[in-house]
Amino acid sequence: MSGPTVVIDRLTATLHHDPAAPPPAEDPLRGPLRQAVAGPLEAALRALDLPPGHWCLARLDLTVGLDLDRPGPALARAWSGAVAAAIERTVREGGPAAPDTLVHYRHDVDLLADAVAGLATGHRERLWAWRQTGILGPADPAPEAAPGPALLAALERHPRLAAAAVLRAAGHCGLAALDRAWGRDGWQRLAALAAPEEPGAGASDPGTRALARTLLAGSRLAGLVRASRLRPAEPTLAAWAVLVLAETDPAALERPAARPGLRGLLAEGLRTLAGDPAPVRPEPEPDARSGEVPDGGCAGCVGCGADAGCVGCVGCVGCGAEAGCVGCVGCGADAGCGGCAGCGGRAGCAADGGCGACAGAAGCAEGAGRGWCGGDARCAADGGRGACAGDTRRGGCAEGGGAACAGRPLNPGRPGDAGRARPGGSGSGAEGAPPGRGAVPRRPPADGPPRAGAGDPAAEGPAAPGPVRPVRPAPDPSDGAATGWAGLLFLLAAAPEAGLPDRALAEPALAARPLSWVLHAAARALCGLAPEDPAALALAGLGPDRAAALLRAPAATPREQDSVDALAADWARATAARLGEERYADDPFGAVLAVARRPGRITAETGWIEAVFASADTDLAVRRAGLDLDPGWLGWLGAVVRYRYV
């Protein structure tokens, strides 16, 4: 849905004739009104100049002066124009109506999520709007008496959007309200809507176990599970695992055979979150190919008990790590670090053995002034543990639903350590490049995408997570985030020719990475974008407000980068083939730049991605190639993708 949608449920009219004249012998409005409904009214509503989305008005009263001596078709057109003008005026000005008599939903997911959250919590003020838009049907169970069955009936009419709507609603109303509304059977019905049945899975491989840790660490739903204090049964945990996949790696949800055992691992992790105040991940196992933890370490461990093999412990408090732990919240410690376990009792951090970063601050009064506690000093929301124990991610808390605590940076570092090398990786990367990698060229060479090589720290071995740029606040969703590379989304049309998404899911070197990471890395290899560019994030199915886990992910290993580079090269060739211009035969990356480099605004939300371009920027070559046609629902991206020219 790219344009506005206006639905009139019931139309009534009353004729006020001149009291001094005799009343008309028959109803003079019946004929013109029937004619208006048959055509002119719909045309007038379609011509409304309104922002896109669903516009719902509970009631609209207006007075229309009509010359009843005019023919019926003319009266129908005049009356239709007056109704449309009144609707547009009410929408533009807001009108004197109460807030819940004029409702705007920007898209279908927005509408469905509002209905889910409202019915689950008993807030039925907009029940009329949900019925007016068809979300709730006349044959559905009564939402007043049976909100759960009514919700499920609505979701079953929109199976593709069901998971996205529930994820958005859960962020507003919490899991407990949904659990009360539909119970165990409801969760199972929701899971059946959102995902195909998982084939019988054998033992999961190290890459899948690493992926499960990464997905749980980046999941907002995992934080909601902890905050809910629910103790769900196995079927409910399995349903929540489906929702975690829909949120963090929808391609693995759509193609379960590509990641056997992943749902079970996620359910196991969620069980631990629901029953234990400390987020415990499936225990990391070394990758036989490299001897290291496949995903660079456990993301967000608290009480992990990791031994010397842990190289990416982000957010550890009391982890009891051995001397080999080198990634404790960006502390930059060398091999002598005993594992920043909240500093133990190192008041003032004067006896920290050279660590200097005091990962959990442990209430250190001096740290906030010395730059390494990040102003946190035992976040009030974390129960005094100093590591925001209410969340599965570093710097998160239950009260924020998984968002980073405002007073604490995502990766606090030691003052003066910007250029200090860390064991197993480099210091901070070049501007615009991820930690541990060299700068990405602004324009890839004609013979292929940028590659890790001599002089590139990524070529020397896996890097421990380093400092990342802070995530900017999310833009106004109705406005979108501005970018000069909005046309990058047009490459989605050529994704099947490049083998996506199956190629990424089947690549052993990328087994520990979600598809969102692969797509984001490919975007940077294709165009040399900054990591936080809205276009690069949207190609990965993410908006700026949901990109924290991606932006702080460990840098690519050489094998991973090689796979990404090969994918980017084939994607560029597929795009050049779509354009069909001879000049791009030997310069496929030139074709990518010609398509992708165009200004626009991108809105990327759970289940919905929209790019808005100026009408003047319409490109006939892009249109002939079919690149800017709406992709619609992309299951492996977990979203509806729309393009709009204004």
Summary of the structure (lengths in Angstrom):
residues: 646
radius of gyration: 27.9
end to end distance: 14.6
largest distance: 102.2
contacts: 2260
relative contact order: 0.08
helix: 42%
strand: 6%
